[in-house]
């Protein structure tokens, strides 16, 4: 059974355009590919917290040598990184805030980027461990055009996903949506429904 992990990162809920587009894509993937979905809402999930000194030191300490404080500090990261690594495909719903990703998504990425789980260090440098997986990245912006010098979302998401071994990335761009939100939203929904899924 194939698993799809959906990651929402908007602080908005019902009014979030990235969430609305992710709903359309998730339904299509479940219906046409047969994915079983799980969900993380990284802006509101209690597991998504900034690290502390214990968590940072625990990342570089073998589990059997970790103190009680260190084990507690990385418990959330252990859960999230294992969940991420076990999924077959991903939907990232990524609104642009101040030219980059939201704080919730950055905190989540920091928690799941784990040596020995999502990547490893080799003689040739870091190597991603999550090869053969598929990522769909929905990017919404209010007025910023993607692909310009002030777009720090597209490149960041590509770099992170490649870093953990995910190179099969489908970007679904919904930029400058506030120029005509209804029209652009409908256009992107149509594009999603016309995607040829692999």
Wavefront OBJ file of the C-alpha trace (Angstrom):
o trace
v 0.000 0.000 0.000
v 1.427 3.366 -1.033
v 1.428 6.146 1.536
v 1.057 9.846 0.841
v 2.180 12.373 3.444
v 0.541 15.763 3.128
v 2.311 18.668 4.794
v 0.372 21.906 5.265
v 2.334 24.968 6.305
v -0.080 27.890 6.225
v -1.181 29.591 9.457
v -4.531 30.096 7.732
v -7.016 27.257 7.728
v -10.302 27.519 5.798
v -9.157 30.638 3.957
v -5.811 29.122 2.940
v -5.438 28.860 -0.825
v -2.526 26.413 -0.577
v -4.715 24.107 1.534
v -7.545 24.325 -0.994
v -5.217 23.312 -3.809
v -3.731 20.516 -1.693
v -7.261 19.182 -1.126
v -7.743 18.860 -4.892
v -4.388 17.173 -5.423
v -4.802 14.807 -2.475
v -8.189 13.636 -3.732
v -6.762 13.035 -7.198
v -3.820 11.032 -5.867
v -6.014 8.953 -3.584
v -8.555 8.264 -6.328
v -6.270 7.679 -9.299
v -3.167 6.189 -7.671
v -4.709 4.644 -4.562
v -2.550 6.367 -1.990
v -3.424 6.130 1.697
v -2.896 9.579 3.179
v -1.471 10.859 6.425
v -1.272 14.514 7.373
v 0.926 16.976 9.211
v -0.118 20.550 9.844
v 3.260 22.010 10.675
v 1.964 25.356 11.856
v -0.231 23.846 14.554
v 1.166 20.384 15.301
v 2.363 20.149 18.911
v 5.365 18.103 17.781
v 6.707 21.002 15.701
v 8.871 22.911 18.159
v 12.193 24.680 17.985
v 15.084 22.631 19.282
v 17.263 23.343 22.292
v 20.769 22.500 23.404
v 19.769 18.980 24.460
v 18.223 18.204 21.088
v 21.201 19.546 19.156
v 23.680 17.512 21.187
v 21.446 14.412 20.972
v 21.598 14.459 17.169
v 25.325 13.778 17.446
v 25.142 11.252 20.303
v 24.417 7.525 19.777
v 20.997 6.631 21.187
v 22.405 4.260 23.805
v 24.592 7.074 25.130
v 21.923 9.784 25.242
v 20.882 11.252 28.556
v 17.255 11.245 29.654
v 17.017 14.928 28.753
v 18.476 14.301 25.305
v 16.074 11.424 24.589
v 13.123 13.568 25.568
v 14.399 16.481 23.488
v 14.562 14.444 20.247
v 11.400 12.390 20.750
v 9.344 14.588 18.415
v 12.089 14.638 15.785
v 12.344 10.845 15.931
v 8.606 10.493 15.286
v 8.463 13.068 12.500
v 11.612 11.972 10.680
v 10.601 8.287 10.746
v 7.136 9.176 9.441
v 8.633 11.276 6.654
v 11.143 8.615 5.643
v 8.470 5.907 5.477
v 6.152 7.786 3.083
v 6.183 7.006 -0.630
v 5.059 10.433 -1.831
v 4.513 13.914 -0.447
v 2.334 16.950 -0.919
v 3.917 20.138 0.370
v 1.435 23.026 0.530
v 3.789 25.996 0.656
v 2.578 29.591 0.856
v 5.266 32.229 0.449
v 5.601 34.500 3.467
v 8.054 37.378 3.211
v 9.702 35.816 0.146
v 10.390 32.438 1.802
v 8.695 29.470 3.478
v 6.755 29.867 6.719
v 8.366 29.466 10.127
v 6.366 26.291 10.762
v 7.711 24.594 7.639
v 11.298 25.617 8.400
v 11.011 24.166 11.915
v 9.560 20.943 10.458
v 12.367 20.597 7.926
v 14.927 21.082 10.693
v 13.281 18.223 12.621
v 13.120 15.728 9.730
v 16.551 16.367 8.219
v 18.311 13.701 10.259
v 21.611 11.985 9.574
v 21.047 8.247 9.318
v 17.325 8.674 8.586
v 16.899 11.044 5.652
v 20.546 11.463 4.649
v 23.976 10.181 5.526
v 27.534 11.431 5.331
v 29.855 9.553 2.983
v 33.369 10.058 1.690
v 31.848 12.151 -1.083
v 29.796 14.316 1.254
v 26.121 14.092 2.236
v 23.957 11.559 0.408
v 20.148 11.459 0.474
v 18.531 8.245 1.698
v 15.016 8.859 0.363
v 15.592 8.042 -3.298
v 12.739 6.866 -5.488
v 10.073 8.990 -3.814
v 7.831 11.630 -5.385
v 7.150 15.142 -4.101
v 4.417 17.530 -5.198
v 5.130 21.109 -4.118
v 2.264 23.597 -4.294
v 3.575 27.150 -3.999
v 1.219 30.096 -3.557
v 2.280 33.722 -3.487
v 0.322 36.913 -3.015
v 2.209 39.213 -5.364
v 5.690 37.763 -5.844
v 6.450 36.061 -9.136
v 8.129 32.696 -8.808
v 11.498 32.304 -10.472
v 12.566 35.868 -9.810
v 15.475 37.041 -7.669
v 13.197 37.415 -4.635
v 11.737 33.909 -4.840
v 13.471 32.050 -2.004
v 10.910 29.231 -1.924
v 11.381 27.278 -5.166
v 15.142 26.942 -4.861
v 15.020 26.163 -1.148
v 12.465 23.372 -1.571
v 14.431 21.906 -4.479
v 17.684 22.004 -2.507
v 16.162 20.409 0.586
v 14.360 17.638 -1.309
v 17.434 16.850 -3.412
v 19.520 16.806 -0.231
v 17.416 13.962 1.204
v 17.435 12.112 -2.125
v 14.108 13.218 -3.623
v 14.681 14.357 -7.186
v 11.271 13.568 -8.706
v 9.578 16.880 -7.896
v 6.400 18.261 -9.457
v 5.973 21.980 -8.802
v 2.447 23.367 -8.928
v 2.815 27.115 -9.070
v 0.098 29.525 -8.067
v 1.966 32.787 -7.912
v 0.671 36.354 -7.740
v -2.677 34.929 -6.735
v -3.944 38.157 -5.213
v -4.059 39.817 -8.643
v -7.146 37.716 -9.422
v -7.534 35.049 -6.748
v -10.690 33.356 -8.014
v -9.502 33.097 -11.611
v -6.012 31.869 -10.749
v -7.300 29.392 -8.160
v -9.675 27.859 -10.704
v -6.916 27.697 -13.329
v -4.561 25.867 -10.973
v -7.308 23.458 -9.868
v -7.865 22.634 -13.536
v -4.135 22.090 -14.042
v -4.034 19.731 -11.054
v -6.981 17.726 -12.374
v -5.225 17.428 -15.738
v -1.954 16.149 -14.273
v -0.800 12.835 -15.652
v 0.120 10.861 -12.549
v 2.916 8.308 -12.406
l 1 2 3 4 5 6 7 8 9 10 11 12 13 14 15 16 17 18 19 20 21 22 23 24 25 26 27 28 29 30 31 32 33 34 35 36 37 38 39 40 41 42 43 44 45 46 47 48 49 50 51 52 53 54 55 56 57 58 59 60 61 62 63 64 65 66 67 68 69 70 71 72 73 74 75 76 77 78 79 80 81 82 83 84 85 86 87 88 89 90 91 92 93 94 95 96 97 98 99 100 101 102 103 104 105 106 107 108 109 110 111 112 113 114 115 116 117 118 119 120 121 122 123 124 125 126 127 128 129 130 131 132 133 134 135 136 137 138 139 140 141 142 143 144 145 146 147 148 149 150 151 152 153 154 155 156 157 158 159 160 161 162 163 164 165 166 167 168 169 170 171 172 173 174 175 176 177 178 179 180 181 182 183 184 185 186 187 188 189 190 191 192 193 194 195 196 197 198
